[in-house]
């Protein structure tokens, strides 16, 4: 089976809702897609989140996939777009450390000082 024939069979299985096909897709393409996401998002958790979000998009959009490009090219583009969206969101809404707002406890379980109001 040639790669494109294999991709066509995988896409057909994905379109039919075969969960084993989606697992195969993740197993075969996941590591490459994670490496790609890491190029945009150096934080490991962000890169993994981007791949997960991309796979959700793939699951939702597989019915619209047309074989005008290869499956790997389509997946590549989805991960790139997802990573870029994550970067844009982080710029617009920077994360703030919540540690200063959390209560601190001593070893005996008592709160060290009153909590800082939000």
N, C-alpha and C positions, 0 to 999 in steps of 0.2 A: 504494500500500500504506500503510495507516494504521500509526502507530507500534506499536499493540498487535498488529496483524497481523504486522508486521515482527519484533517481539519473539517472537511465537509461532513464527514460522518459524526464528528464531535458536535458541530454546530446543529446538525439535524437532531441529535440526541438532546442537546440543550434546549432547542426550541420545543421539543416534545415534553419538556419538564422532567427529564431523567436526572434525578439527584446524583446518581453515580457519575454521570457525565460532568456535572458541575464539580464534583470532588476530583475527578481526573484533571479538569481544567486547572483547578487550584494547585494540585500536586505538581503538574507539569509546568505551569506558567508562573505560579506564585513566587518562587525564589527570584526569577528574572525581574518580575514586576516590583518586588520589594527593593532590589538593587537600584532599579530605575527611580523609585520614589525617594530613596536615600540620597540621590544626586540633587534633589530639590529640597529635601527636608532632612537635615542632619540629625535631628532628634529622632531616635529610634521609634518612640511611641507615635510621633506624628507620621512617620513613614508608614508604619503598620496601619494606622488609622486611615491613611490615604488609600492604601491597597484595599482595605476592607470596604471603604466607601465606594471605591471603583468597582469592586466585585458586586456590590449591591446594584450599582448602575448597570453592570453587565447583565445581571440576572433580570433586571427590569426591561432592558432594551434588546435582549437577544432576539426577540421576535422581529425587530426591525433591521437586524443585521443582514446586509446584502453582500454577496461574495465578490463585490467589486474590489475589495482589498483583502489581504490575508487576515486571518483571525489574530495573529500576533501583532500586526500593525494596528488593528482596531483596538486591541487591549492596551497597547503602548500609548495610543492617543488618549484613551480614557484615563489611564493612570497619570499621564502628564497633566491633563486638564484638572483632575481631582487634586493633584499636588499643588498646582498653581492657585486653585481656588482656596486651598487651605492656607497658602502663603498670604494671599490677599486678605483673608479673614483675620489672620494673625496681625497683619499690619493695621487694619481698621479697629480691631478689638484686642489690644494686647492683654495677655494674661497677667493677672496680679496675684502675687503670692498670698495665700490666705493664712499662712502660719502665724502672723502677728495677731490675727483675730481669734485664733483658737485658744481655749483655756489651757493653761499649763498646770500639771499636777505633780505633786511630790511623790516620793516612793510609797508613802503611806496612803495615797489615794486622795488626799485633800488638795483642793485647788490652791495654787501658790498665791495668786493675786486675782482680784476681780477681772472678769472678762472685759475686753475693750468693746465698747458698743459699736455696732455696725453703722 
